[in-house]
């Protein structure tokens, strides 16, 4: 069963904050682009069917 994809923002303390569910990974990427322009931060997309994180976006590498 295809459950779509969940978009999360990673808060400063590392806690994931659920943002929205989308039907496809392409929809998720489009939504992330809008989120990043409005509120830059660290986000990820999780496949709701498998629980696998399929994309991380906006992560700042450690110094």
PDBQT receptor file of N, H, CA, C and O in Angstrom, charges set to zero:
ATOM      1  N   UNK A   1       0.838  -1.177   0.000  1.00  0.00    +0.000 N 
ATOM      2  CA  UNK A   1       0.000   0.000   0.000  1.00  0.00    +0.000 C 
ATOM      3  C   UNK A   1       0.885   1.243   0.000  1.00  0.00    +0.000 C 
ATOM      4  O   UNK A   1       1.819   1.342   0.796  1.00  0.00    +0.000 OA
ATOM      5  N   UNK A   2       0.596   2.185  -0.886  1.00  0.00    +0.000 N 
ATOM      6  H   UNK A   2      -0.162   2.105  -1.532  1.00  0.00    +0.000 HD
ATOM      7  CA  UNK A   2       1.361   3.422  -0.989  1.00  0.00    +0.000 C 
ATOM      8  C   UNK A   2       0.747   4.464  -0.064  1.00  0.00    +0.000 C 
ATOM      9  O   UNK A   2      -0.400   4.872  -0.249  1.00  0.00    +0.000 OA
ATOM     10  N   UNK A   3       1.509   4.888   0.923  1.00  0.00    +0.000 N 
ATOM     11  H   UNK A   3       2.441   4.557   1.073  1.00  0.00    +0.000 HD
ATOM     12  CA  UNK A   3       1.023   5.867   1.893  1.00  0.00    +0.000 C 
ATOM     13  C   UNK A   3       1.530   7.274   1.622  1.00  0.00    +0.000 C 
ATOM     14  O   UNK A   3       1.226   8.196   2.379  1.00  0.00    +0.000 OA
ATOM     15  N   UNK A   4       2.297   7.451   0.553  1.00  0.00    +0.000 N 
ATOM     16  H   UNK A   4       2.544   6.702  -0.061  1.00  0.00    +0.000 HD
ATOM     17  CA  UNK A   4       2.815   8.771   0.215  1.00  0.00    +0.000 C 
ATOM     18  C   UNK A   4       4.084   9.080   0.987  1.00  0.00    +0.000 C 
ATOM     19  O   UNK A   4       4.807   8.176   1.407  1.00  0.00    +0.000 OA
ATOM     20  N   UNK A   5       4.346  10.364   1.167  1.00  0.00    +0.000 N 
ATOM     21  H   UNK A   5       3.760  11.098   0.825  1.00  0.00    +0.000 HD
ATOM     22  CA  UNK A   5       5.578  10.834   1.789  1.00  0.00    +0.000 C 
ATOM     23  C   UNK A   5       5.251  11.906   2.815  1.00  0.00    +0.000 C 
ATOM     24  O   UNK A   5       4.346  12.717   2.616  1.00  0.00    +0.000 OA
ATOM     25  N   UNK A   6       5.992  11.903   3.908  1.00  0.00    +0.000 N 
ATOM     26  H   UNK A   6       6.727  11.244   4.070  1.00  0.00    +0.000 HD
ATOM     27  CA  UNK A   6       5.821  12.896   4.973  1.00  0.00    +0.000 C 
ATOM     28  C   UNK A   6       6.998  13.861   4.949  1.00  0.00    +0.000 C 
ATOM     29  O   UNK A   6       8.145  13.454   4.769  1.00  0.00    +0.000 OA
ATOM     30  N   UNK A   7       6.700  15.142   5.131  1.00  0.00    +0.000 N 
ATOM     31  H   UNK A   7       5.767  15.473   5.277  1.00  0.00    +0.000 HD
ATOM     32  CA  UNK A   7       7.722  16.174   5.189  1.00  0.00    +0.000 C 
ATOM     33  C   UNK A   7       7.872  16.602   6.647  1.00  0.00    +0.000 C 
ATOM     34  O   UNK A   7       6.889  16.871   7.338  1.00  0.00    +0.000 OA
ATOM     35  N   UNK A   8       9.122  16.658   7.094  1.00  0.00    +0.000 N 
ATOM     36  H   UNK A   8       9.920  16.439   6.533  1.00  0.00    +0.000 HD
ATOM     37  CA  UNK A   8       9.434  17.065   8.456  1.00  0.00    +0.000 C 
ATOM     38  C   UNK A   8      10.462  18.181   8.443  1.00  0.00    +0.000 C 
ATOM     39  O   UNK A   8      11.256  18.305   7.511  1.00  0.00    +0.000 OA
ATOM     40  N   UNK A   9      10.435  18.985   9.486  1.00  0.00    +0.000 N 
ATOM     41  H   UNK A   9       9.790  18.884  10.244  1.00  0.00    +0.000 HD
ATOM     42  CA  UNK A   9      11.510  19.951   9.755  1.00  0.00    +0.000 C 
ATOM     43  C   UNK A   9      12.226  19.467  10.999  1.00  0.00    +0.000 C 
ATOM     44  O   UNK A   9      11.587  19.036  11.959  1.00  0.00    +0.000 OA
ATOM     45  N   UNK A  10      13.556  19.533  10.991  1.00  0.00    +0.000 N 
ATOM     46  H   UNK A  10      14.075  19.883  10.211  1.00  0.00    +0.000 HD
ATOM     47  CA  UNK A  10      14.329  19.174  12.170  1.00  0.00    +0.000 C 
ATOM     48  C   UNK A  10      14.523  20.430  13.009  1.00  0.00    +0.000 C 
ATOM     49  O   UNK A  10      15.136  21.398  12.560  1.00  0.00    +0.000 OA
ATOM     50  N   UNK A  11      14.000  20.407  14.226  1.00  0.00    +0.000 N 
ATOM     51  H   UNK A  11      13.503  19.620  14.592  1.00  0.00    +0.000 HD
ATOM     52  CA  UNK A  11      14.130  21.554  15.121  1.00  0.00    +0.000 C 
ATOM     53  C   UNK A  11      15.554  21.644  15.659  1.00  0.00    +0.000 C 
ATOM     54  O   UNK A  11      16.342  20.710  15.511  1.00  0.00    +0.000 OA
ATOM     55  N   UNK A  12      15.879  22.773  16.284  1.00  0.00    +0.000 N 
ATOM     56  H   UNK A  12      15.239  23.532  16.404  1.00  0.00    +0.000 HD
ATOM     57  CA  UNK A  12      17.230  23.016  16.779  1.00  0.00    +0.000 C 
ATOM     58  C   UNK A  12      17.700  21.949  17.758  1.00  0.00    +0.000 C 
ATOM     59  O   UNK A  12      18.894  21.659  17.831  1.00  0.00    +0.000 OA
ATOM     60  N   UNK A  13      16.776  21.364  18.509  1.00  0.00    +0.000 N 
ATOM     61  H   UNK A  13      15.806  21.600  18.450  1.00  0.00    +0.000 HD
ATOM     62  CA  UNK A  13      17.161  20.328  19.476  1.00  0.00    +0.000 C 
ATOM     63  C   UNK A  13      17.195  18.925  18.868  1.00  0.00    +0.000 C 
ATOM     64  O   UNK A  13      17.407  17.942  19.578  1.00  0.00    +0.000 OA
ATOM     65  N   UNK A  14      16.982  18.836  17.534  1.00  0.00    +0.000 N 
ATOM     66  H   UNK A  14      16.810  19.635  16.958  1.00  0.00    +0.000 HD
ATOM     67  CA  UNK A  14      17.027  17.554  16.840  1.00  0.00    +0.000 C 
ATOM     68  C   UNK A  14      15.686  16.853  16.723  1.00  0.00    +0.000 C 
ATOM     69  O   UNK A  14      15.596  15.805  16.083  1.00  0.00    +0.000 OA
ATOM     70  N   UNK A  15      14.656  17.399  17.320  1.00  0.00    +0.000 N 
ATOM     71  H   UNK A  15      14.730  18.250  17.840  1.00  0.00    +0.000 HD
ATOM     72  CA  UNK A  15      13.321  16.809  17.273  1.00  0.00    +0.000 C 
ATOM     73  C   UNK A  15      12.698  17.031  15.896  1.00  0.00    +0.000 C 
ATOM     74  O   UNK A  15      12.727  18.150  15.385  1.00  0.00    +0.000 OA
ATOM     75  N   UNK A  16      12.130  15.977  15.281  1.00  0.00    +0.000 N 
ATOM     76  H   UNK A  16      12.106  15.068  15.697  1.00  0.00    +0.000 HD
ATOM     77  CA  UNK A  16      11.444  16.172  13.997  1.00  0.00    +0.000 C 
ATOM     78  C   UNK A  16      10.044  16.757  14.209  1.00  0.00    +0.000 C 
ATOM     79  O   UNK A  16       9.311  16.329  15.100  1.00  0.00    +0.000 OA
ATOM     80  N   UNK A  17       9.691  17.729  13.387  1.00  0.00    +0.000 N 
ATOM     81  H   UNK A  17      10.287  18.077  12.663  1.00  0.00    +0.000 HD
ATOM     82  CA  UNK A  17       8.365  18.353  13.416  1.00  0.00    +0.000 C 
ATOM     83  C   UNK A  17       7.664  18.023  12.109  1.00  0.00    +0.000 C 
ATOM     84  O   UNK A  17       8.116  18.437  11.041  1.00  0.00    +0.000 OA
ATOM     85  N   UNK A  18       6.560  17.279  12.183  1.00  0.00    +0.000 N 
ATOM     86  H   UNK A  18       6.194  16.943  13.051  1.00  0.00    +0.000 HD
ATOM     87  CA  UNK A  18       5.823  16.905  10.979  1.00  0.00    +0.000 C 
ATOM     88  C   UNK A  18       5.200  18.150  10.371  1.00  0.00    +0.000 C 
ATOM     89  O   UNK A  18       4.598  18.957  11.079  1.00  0.00    +0.000 OA
ATOM     90  N   UNK A  19       5.344  18.309   9.051  1.00  0.00    +0.000 N 
ATOM     91  H   UNK A  19       5.833  17.653   8.476  1.00  0.00    +0.000 HD
ATOM     92  CA  UNK A  19       4.811  19.470   8.334  1.00  0.00    +0.000 C 
ATOM     93  C   UNK A  19       3.588  19.084   7.507  1.00  0.00    +0.000 C 
ATOM     94  O   UNK A  19       2.530  19.704   7.622  1.00  0.00    +0.000 OA
ATOM     95  N   UNK A  20       3.742  18.051   6.669  1.00  0.00    +0.000 N 
ATOM     96  H   UNK A  20       4.601  17.547   6.576  1.00  0.00    +0.000 HD
ATOM     97  CA  UNK A  20       2.685  17.760   5.707  1.00  0.00    +0.000 C 
ATOM     98  C   UNK A  20       2.919  16.398   5.072  1.00  0.00    +0.000 C 
ATOM     99  O   UNK A  20       4.052  15.923   4.997  1.00  0.00    +0.000 OA
ATOM    100  N   UNK A  21       1.840  15.775   4.615  1.00  0.00    +0.000 N 
ATOM    101  H   UNK A  21       0.919  16.161   4.676  1.00  0.00    +0.000 HD
ATOM    102  CA  UNK A  21       1.937  14.561   3.809  1.00  0.00    +0.000 C 
ATOM    103  C   UNK A  21       1.642  14.924   2.358  1.00  0.00    +0.000 C 
ATOM    104  O   UNK A  21       0.743  15.715   2.071  1.00  0.00    +0.000 OA
ATOM    105  N   UNK A  22       2.418  14.331   1.447  1.00  0.00    +0.000 N 
ATOM    106  H   UNK A  22       3.149  13.689   1.681  1.00  0.00    +0.000 HD
ATOM    107  CA  UNK A  22       2.232  14.563   0.009  1.00  0.00    +0.000 C 
ATOM    108  C   UNK A  22       2.143  13.214  -0.692  1.00  0.00    +0.000 C 
ATOM    109  O   UNK A  22       2.556  12.189  -0.150  1.00  0.00    +0.000 OA
ATOM    110  N   UNK A  23       1.604  13.231  -1.891  1.00  0.00    +0.000 N 
ATOM    111  H   UNK A  23       1.268  14.064  -2.331  1.00  0.00    +0.000 HD
ATOM    112  CA  UNK A  23       1.371  11.982  -2.627  1.00  0.00    +0.000 C 
ATOM    113  C   UNK A  23       2.622  11.418  -3.271  1.00  0.00    +0.000 C 
ATOM    114  O   UNK A  23       2.768  10.201  -3.386  1.00  0.00    +0.000 OA
ATOM    115  N   UNK A  24       3.537  12.302  -3.699  1.00  0.00    +0.000 N 
ATOM    116  H   UNK A  24       3.419  13.291  -3.605  1.00  0.00    +0.000 HD
ATOM    117  CA  UNK A  24       4.715  11.820  -4.435  1.00  0.00    +0.000 C 
ATOM    118  C   UNK A  24       5.973  12.536  -3.965  1.00  0.00    +0.000 C 
ATOM    119  O   UNK A  24       5.909  13.591  -3.333  1.00  0.00    +0.000 OA
ATOM    120  N   UNK A  25       7.107  11.945  -4.284  1.00  0.00    +0.000 N 
ATOM    121  H   UNK A  25       7.159  11.088  -4.798  1.00  0.00    +0.000 HD
ATOM    122  CA  UNK A  25       8.384  12.567  -3.943  1.00  0.00    +0.000 C 
ATOM    123  C   UNK A  25       8.554  13.877  -4.696  1.00  0.00    +0.000 C 
ATOM    124  O   UNK A  25       9.096  14.836  -4.147  1.00  0.00    +0.000 OA
ATOM    125  N   UNK A  26       8.105  13.935  -5.933  1.00  0.00    +0.000 N 
ATOM    126  H   UNK A  26       7.664  13.156  -6.379  1.00  0.00    +0.000 HD
ATOM    127  CA  UNK A  26       8.181  15.190  -6.702  1.00  0.00    +0.000 C 
ATOM    128  C   UNK A  26       7.372  16.297  -6.027  1.00  0.00    +0.000 C 
ATOM    129  O   UNK A  26       7.827  17.438  -5.943  1.00  0.00    +0.000 OA
ATOM    130  N   UNK A  27       6.170  15.961  -5.543  1.00  0.00    +0.000 N 
ATOM    131  H   UNK A  27       5.800  15.034  -5.611  1.00  0.00    +0.000 HD
ATOM    132  CA  UNK A  27       5.366  16.944  -4.807  1.00  0.00    +0.000 C 
ATOM    133  C   UNK A  27       6.103  17.409  -3.557  1.00  0.00    +0.000 C 
ATOM    134  O   UNK A  27       6.074  18.590  -3.210  1.00  0.00    +0.000 OA
ATOM    135  N   UNK A  28       6.765  16.467  -2.885  1.00  0.00    +0.000 N 
ATOM    136  H   UNK A  28       6.789  15.508  -3.167  1.00  0.00    +0.000 HD
ATOM    137  CA  UNK A  28       7.525  16.804  -1.688  1.00  0.00    +0.000 C 
ATOM    138  C   UNK A  28       8.664  17.761  -1.980  1.00  0.00    +0.000 C 
ATOM    139  O   UNK A  28       8.891  18.709  -1.229  1.00  0.00    +0.000 OA
ATOM    140  N   UNK A  29       9.381  17.518  -3.066  1.00  0.00    +0.000 N 
ATOM    141  H   UNK A  29       9.196  16.747  -3.676  1.00  0.00    +0.000 HD
ATOM    142  CA  UNK A  29      10.496  18.390  -3.443  1.00  0.00    +0.000 C 
ATOM    143  C   UNK A  29       9.995  19.801  -3.744  1.00  0.00    +0.000 C 
ATOM    144  O   UNK A  29      10.621  20.781  -3.339  1.00  0.00    +0.000 OA
ATOM    145  N   UNK A  30       8.876  19.909  -4.450  1.00  0.00    +0.000 N 
ATOM    146  H   UNK A  30       8.368  19.113  -4.779  1.00  0.00    +0.000 HD
ATOM    147  CA  UNK A  30       8.308  21.225  -4.759  1.00  0.00    +0.000 C 
ATOM    148  C   UNK A  30       7.908  21.959  -3.479  1.00  0.00    +0.000 C 
ATOM    149  O   UNK A  30       8.137  23.161  -3.341  1.00  0.00    +0.000 OA
ATOM    150  N   UNK A  31       7.307  21.219  -2.550  1.00  0.00    +0.000 N 
ATOM    151  H   UNK A  31       7.120  20.243  -2.662  1.00  0.00    +0.000 HD
ATOM    152  CA  UNK A  31       6.897  21.829  -1.288  1.00  0.00    +0.000 C 
ATOM    153  C   UNK A  31       8.123  22.266  -0.475  1.00  0.00    +0.000 C 
ATOM    154  O   UNK A  31       8.108  23.324   0.155  1.00  0.00    +0.000 OA
ATOM    155  N   UNK A  32       9.178  21.450  -0.493  1.00  0.00    +0.000 N 
ATOM    156  H   UNK A  32       9.190  20.591  -1.005  1.00  0.00    +0.000 HD
ATOM    157  CA  UNK A  32      10.402  21.814   0.228  1.00  0.00    +0.000 C 
ATOM    158  C   UNK A  32      11.036  23.075  -0.334  1.00  0.00    +0.000 C 
ATOM    159  O   UNK A  32      11.550  23.894   0.428  1.00  0.00    +0.000 OA
ATOM    160  N   UNK A  33      11.013  23.248  -1.638  1.00  0.00    +0.000 N 
ATOM    161  H   UNK A  33      10.595  22.583  -2.257  1.00  0.00    +0.000 HD
ATOM    162  CA  UNK A  33      11.565  24.465  -2.234  1.00  0.00    +0.000 C 
ATOM    163  C   UNK A  33      10.845  25.694  -1.697  1.00  0.00    +0.000 C 
ATOM    164  O   UNK A  33      11.480  26.698  -1.373  1.00  0.00    +0.000 OA
ATOM    165  N   UNK A  34       9.531  25.616  -1.603  1.00  0.00    +0.000 N 
ATOM    166  H   UNK A  34       9.016  24.800  -1.866  1.00  0.00    +0.000 HD
ATOM    167  CA  UNK A  34       8.752  26.732  -1.070  1.00  0.00    +0.000 C 
ATOM    168  C   UNK A  34       9.062  26.952   0.408  1.00  0.00    +0.000 C 
ATOM    169  O   UNK A  34       9.208  28.091   0.853  1.00  0.00    +0.000 OA
ATOM    170  N   UNK A  35       9.162  25.864   1.167  1.00  0.00    +0.000 N 
ATOM    171  H   UNK A  35       9.044  24.939   0.806  1.00  0.00    +0.000 HD
ATOM    172  CA  UNK A  35       9.478  25.981   2.595  1.00  0.00    +0.000 C 
ATOM    173  C   UNK A  35      10.847  26.614   2.812  1.00  0.00    +0.000 C 
ATOM    174  O   UNK A  35      11.008  27.487   3.665  1.00  0.00    +0.000 OA
ATOM    175  N   UNK A  36      11.832  26.169   2.034  1.00  0.00    +0.000 N 
ATOM    176  H   UNK A  36      11.701  25.460   1.341  1.00  0.00    +0.000 HD
ATOM    177  CA  UNK A  36      13.195  26.677   2.200  1.00  0.00    +0.000 C 
ATOM    178  C   UNK A  36      13.292  28.168   1.890  1.00  0.00    +0.000 C 
ATOM    179  O   UNK A  36      14.084  28.882   2.505  1.00  0.00    +0.000 OA
ATOM    180  N   UNK A  37      12.493  28.635   0.943  1.00  0.00    +0.000 N 
ATOM    181  H   UNK A  37      11.850  28.055   0.443  1.00  0.00    +0.000 HD
ATOM    182  CA  UNK A  37      12.542  30.065   0.624  1.00  0.00    +0.000 C 
ATOM    183  C   UNK A  37      11.844  30.897   1.695  1.00  0.00    +0.000 C 
ATOM    184  O   UNK A  37      12.223  32.042   1.936  1.00  0.00    +0.000 OA
ATOM    185  N   UNK A  38      10.831  30.330   2.335  1.00  0.00    +0.000 N 
ATOM    186  H   UNK A  38      10.523  29.399   2.139  1.00  0.00    +0.000 HD
ATOM    187  CA  UNK A  38      10.089  31.058   3.366  1.00  0.00    +0.000 C 
ATOM    188  C   UNK A  38      10.712  30.904   4.755  1.00  0.00    +0.000 C 
ATOM    189  O   UNK A  38      10.724  31.852   5.540  1.00  0.00    +0.000 OA
ATOM    190  N   UNK A  39      11.224  29.722   5.054  1.00  0.00    +0.000 N 
ATOM    191  H   UNK A  39      11.215  28.952   4.417  1.00  0.00    +0.000 HD
ATOM    192  CA  UNK A  39      11.770  29.441   6.384  1.00  0.00    +0.000 C 
ATOM    193  C   UNK A  39      12.947  28.478   6.257  1.00  0.00    +0.000 C 
ATOM    194  O   UNK A  39      12.778  27.273   6.439  1.00  0.00    +0.000 OA
ATOM    195  N   UNK A  40      14.136  28.993   5.948  1.00  0.00    +0.000 N 
ATOM    196  H   UNK A  40      14.273  29.973   5.800  1.00  0.00    +0.000 HD
ATOM    197  CA  UNK A  40      15.294  28.116   5.795  1.00  0.00    +0.000 C 
ATOM    198  C   UNK A  40      15.531  27.286   7.049  1.00  0.00    +0.000 C 
ATOM    199  O   UNK A  40      15.290  27.736   8.170  1.00  0.00    +0.000 OA
ATOM    200  N   UNK A  41      15.999  26.085   6.838  1.00  0.00    +0.000 N 
ATOM    201  H   UNK A  41      16.194  25.720   5.928  1.00  0.00    +0.000 HD
ATOM    202  CA  UNK A  41      16.267  25.179   7.954  1.00  0.00    +0.000 C 
ATOM    203  C   UNK A  41      16.610  23.813   7.417  1.00  0.00    +0.000 C 
ATOM    204  O   UNK A  41      16.905  23.652   6.233  1.00  0.00    +0.000 OA
ATOM    205  N   UNK A  42      16.571  22.829   8.294  1.00  0.00    +0.000 N 
ATOM    206  H   UNK A  42      16.331  22.960   9.256  1.00  0.00    +0.000 HD
ATOM    207  CA  UNK A  42      16.854  21.455   7.907  1.00  0.00    +0.000 C 
ATOM    208  C   UNK A  42      15.531  20.702   7.810  1.00  0.00    +0.000 C 
ATOM    209  O   UNK A  42      14.740  20.687   8.754  1.00  0.00    +0.000 OA
ATOM    210  N   UNK A  43      15.304  20.083   6.665  1.00  0.00    +0.000 N 
ATOM    211  H   UNK A  43      15.946  20.095   5.898  1.00  0.00    +0.000 HD
ATOM    212  CA  UNK A  43      14.076  19.340   6.398  1.00  0.00    +0.000 C 
ATOM    213  C   UNK A  43      14.415  17.950   5.884  1.00  0.00    +0.000 C 
ATOM    214  O   UNK A  43      15.519  17.710   5.395  1.00  0.00    +0.000 OA
ATOM    215  N   UNK A  44      13.460  17.039   5.999  1.00  0.00    +0.000 N 
ATOM    216  H   UNK A  44      12.563  17.234   6.396  1.00  0.00    +0.000 HD
ATOM    217  CA  UNK A  44      13.630  15.733   5.372  1.00  0.00    +0.000 C 
ATOM    218  C   UNK A  44      12.288  15.178   4.933  1.00  0.00    +0.000 C 
ATOM    219  O   UNK A  44      11.235  15.554   5.446  1.00  0.00    +0.000 OA
ATOM    220  N   UNK A  45      12.358  14.273   3.967  1.00  0.00    +0.000 N 
ATOM    221  H   UNK A  45      13.214  13.968   3.550  1.00  0.00    +0.000 HD
ATOM    222  CA  UNK A  45      11.167  13.596   3.460  1.00  0.00    +0.000 C 
ATOM    223  C   UNK A  45      11.301  12.121   3.792  1.00  0.00    +0.000 C 
ATOM    224  O   UNK A  45      12.336  11.505   3.539  1.00  0.00    +0.000 OA
ATOM    225  N   UNK A  46      10.233  11.559   4.366  1.00  0.00    +0.000 N 
ATOM    226  H   UNK A  46       9.392  12.060   4.572  1.00  0.00    +0.000 HD
ATOM    227  CA  UNK A  46      10.208  10.159   4.759  1.00  0.00    +0.000 C 
ATOM    228  C   UNK A  46       9.149   9.426   3.951  1.00  0.00    +0.000 C 
ATOM    229  O   UNK A  46       8.028   9.910   3.800  1.00  0.00    +0.000 OA
ATOM    230  N   UNK A  47       9.505   8.272   3.437  1.00  0.00    +0.000 N 
ATOM    231  H   UNK A  47      10.417   7.879   3.559  1.00  0.00    +0.000 HD
ATOM    232  CA  UNK A  47       8.545   7.408   2.750  1.00  0.00    +0.000 C 
ATOM    233  C   UNK A  47       7.642   6.817   3.827  1.00  0.00    +0.000 C 
ATOM    234  O   UNK A  47       8.104   6.047   4.669  1.00  0.00    +0.000 OA
ATOM    235  N   UNK A  48       6.370   7.168   3.806  1.00  0.00    +0.000 N 
ATOM    236  H   UNK A  48       5.995   7.794   3.122  1.00  0.00    +0.000 HD
ATOM    237  CA  UNK A  48       5.445   6.722   4.846  1.00  0.00    +0.000 C 
ATOM    238  C   UNK A  48       5.193   5.216   4.793  1.00  0.00    +0.000 C 
ATOM    239  O   UNK A  48       4.802   4.625   5.800  1.00  0.00    +0.000 OA
ATOM    240  N   UNK A  49       5.407   4.596   3.655  1.00  0.00    +0.000 N 
ATOM    241  H   UNK A  49       5.725   5.076   2.838  1.00  0.00    +0.000 HD
ATOM    242  CA  UNK A  49       5.198   3.149   3.533  1.00  0.00    +0.000 C 
ATOM    243  C   UNK A  49       6.315   2.347   4.183  1.00  0.00    +0.000 C 
ATOM    244  O   UNK A  49       6.068   1.297   4.777  1.00  0.00    +0.000 OA
ATOM    245  N   UNK A  50       7.550   2.845   4.071  1.00  0.00    +0.000 N 
ATOM    246  H   UNK A  50       7.750   3.698   3.589  1.00  0.00    +0.000 HD
ATOM    247  CA  UNK A  50       8.701   2.083   4.559  1.00  0.00    +0.000 C 
ATOM    248  C   UNK A  50       9.350   2.695   5.803  1.00  0.00    +0.000 C 
ATOM    249  O   UNK A  50      10.082   2.013   6.521  1.00  0.00    +0.000 OA
ATOM    250  N   UNK A  51       9.085   3.971   6.057  1.00  0.00    +0.000 N 
ATOM    251  H   UNK A  51       8.490   4.525   5.475  1.00  0.00    +0.000 HD
ATOM    252  CA  UNK A  51       9.728   4.663   7.165  1.00  0.00    +0.000 C 
ATOM    253  C   UNK A  51      11.126   5.167   6.826  1.00  0.00    +0.000 C 
ATOM    254  O   UNK A  51      11.794   5.759   7.674  1.00  0.00    +0.000 OA
ATOM    255  N   UNK A  52      11.572   4.940   5.602  1.00  0.00    +0.000 N 
ATOM    256  H   UNK A  52      11.030   4.460   4.912  1.00  0.00    +0.000 HD
ATOM    257  CA  UNK A  52      12.914   5.337   5.167  1.00  0.00    +0.000 C 
ATOM    258  C   UNK A  52      12.962   6.831   4.842  1.00  0.00    +0.000 C 
ATOM    259  O   UNK A  52      12.071   7.365   4.181  1.00  0.00    +0.000 OA
ATOM    260  N   UNK A  53      14.016   7.492   5.318  1.00  0.00    +0.000 N 
ATOM    261  H   UNK A  53      14.740   7.058   5.855  1.00  0.00    +0.000 HD
ATOM    262  CA  UNK A  53      14.247   8.886   4.932  1.00  0.00    +0.000 C 
ATOM    263  C   UNK A  53      14.851   8.869   3.538  1.00  0.00    +0.000 C 
ATOM    264  O   UNK A  53      15.927   8.312   3.319  1.00  0.00    +0.000 OA
ATOM    265  N   UNK A  54      14.144   9.486   2.598  1.00  0.00    +0.000 N 
ATOM    266  H   UNK A  54      13.269   9.938   2.775  1.00  0.00    +0.000 HD
ATOM    267  CA  UNK A  54      14.559   9.424   1.196  1.00  0.00    +0.000 C 
ATOM    268  C   UNK A  54      15.246  10.700   0.725  1.00  0.00    +0.000 C 
ATOM    269  O   UNK A  54      15.873  10.702  -0.335  1.00  0.00    +0.000 OA
ATOM    270  N   UNK A  55      15.141  11.791   1.496  1.00  0.00    +0.000 N 
ATOM    271  H   UNK A  55      14.632  11.789   2.357  1.00  0.00    +0.000 HD
ATOM    272  CA  UNK A  55      15.773  13.038   1.089  1.00  0.00    +0.000 C 
ATOM    273  C   UNK A  55      15.975  13.915   2.312  1.00  0.00    +0.000 C 
ATOM    274  O   UNK A  55      15.062  14.087   3.119  1.00  0.00    +0.000 OA
ATOM    275  N   UNK A  56      17.175  14.469   2.448  1.00  0.00    +0.000 N 
ATOM    276  H   UNK A  56      17.917  14.329   1.793  1.00  0.00    +0.000 HD
ATOM    277  CA  UNK A  56      17.452  15.493   3.468  1.00  0.00    +0.000 C 
ATOM    278  C   UNK A  56      17.833  16.756   2.727  1.00  0.00    +0.000 C 
ATOM    279  O   UNK A  56      18.552  16.720   1.729  1.00  0.00    +0.000 OA
ATOM    280  N   UNK A  57      17.339  17.870   3.232  1.00  0.00    +0.000 N 
ATOM    281  H   UNK A  57      16.754  17.899   4.043  1.00  0.00    +0.000 HD
ATOM    282  CA  UNK A  57      17.564  19.125   2.530  1.00  0.00    +0.000 C 
ATOM    283  C   UNK A  57      17.834  20.240   3.540  1.00  0.00    +0.000 C 
ATOM    284  O   UNK A  57      17.130  20.378   4.540  1.00  0.00    +0.000 OA
ATOM    285  N   UNK A  58      18.864  21.027   3.254  1.00  0.00    +0.000 N 
ATOM    286  H   UNK A  58      19.435  20.915   2.441  1.00  0.00    +0.000 HD
ATOM    287  CA  UNK A  58      19.144  22.188   4.072  1.00  0.00    +0.000 C 
ATOM    288  C   UNK A  58      20.028  21.913   5.270  1.00  0.00    +0.000 C 
ATOM    289  O   UNK A  58      20.235  22.802   6.096  1.00  0.00    +0.000 OA
ATOM    290  N   UNK A  59      20.557  20.699   5.387  1.00  0.00    +0.000 N 
ATOM    291  H   UNK A  59      20.389  19.976   4.716  1.00  0.00    +0.000 HD
ATOM    292  CA  UNK A  59      21.421  20.386   6.513  1.00  0.00    +0.000 C 
ATOM    293  C   UNK A  59      22.734  21.155   6.393  1.00  0.00    +0.000 C 
ATOM    294  O   UNK A  59      23.316  21.255   5.313  1.00  0.00    +0.000 OA
ATOM    295  N   UNK A  60      23.178  21.687   7.504  1.00  0.00    +0.000 N 
ATOM    296  H   UNK A  60      22.705  21.606   8.381  1.00  0.00    +0.000 HD
ATOM    297  CA  UNK A  60      24.445  22.397   7.538  1.00  0.00    +0.000 C 
ATOM    298  C   UNK A  60      25.502  21.425   8.059  1.00  0.00    +0.000 C 
ATOM    299  O   UNK A  60      25.376  20.918   9.174  1.00  0.00    +0.000 OA
ATOM    300  N   UNK A  61      26.536  21.161   7.271  1.00  0.00    +0.000 N 
ATOM    301  H   UNK A  61      26.638  21.573   6.365  1.00  0.00    +0.000 HD
ATOM    302  CA  UNK A  61      27.553  20.210   7.730  1.00  0.00    +0.000 C 
ATOM    303  C   UNK A  61      28.288  20.741   8.953  1.00  0.00    +0.000 C 
ATOM    304  O   UNK A  61      28.518  21.945   9.065  1.00  0.00    +0.000 OA
ATOM    305  N   UNK A  62      28.657  19.854   9.869  1.00  0.00    +0.000 N 
ATOM    306  H   UNK A  62      28.471  18.875   9.778  1.00  0.00    +0.000 HD
ATOM    307  CA  UNK A  62      29.389  20.304  11.060  1.00  0.00    +0.000 C 
ATOM    308  C   UNK A  62      30.752  20.880  10.678  1.00  0.00    +0.000 C 
ATOM    309  O   UNK A  62      31.372  20.451   9.705  1.00  0.00    +0.000 OA
ATOM    310  N   UNK A  63      31.203  21.855  11.459  1.00  0.00    +0.000 N 
ATOM    311  H   UNK A  63      30.699  22.204  12.250  1.00  0.00    +0.000 HD
ATOM    312  CA  UNK A  63      32.486  22.516  11.179  1.00  0.00    +0.000 C 
ATOM    313  C   UNK A  63      33.642  21.661  11.642  1.00  0.00    +0.000 C 
ATOM    314  O   UNK A  63      34.799  22.053  11.491  1.00  0.00    +0.000 OA
TER     315      UNK A  63
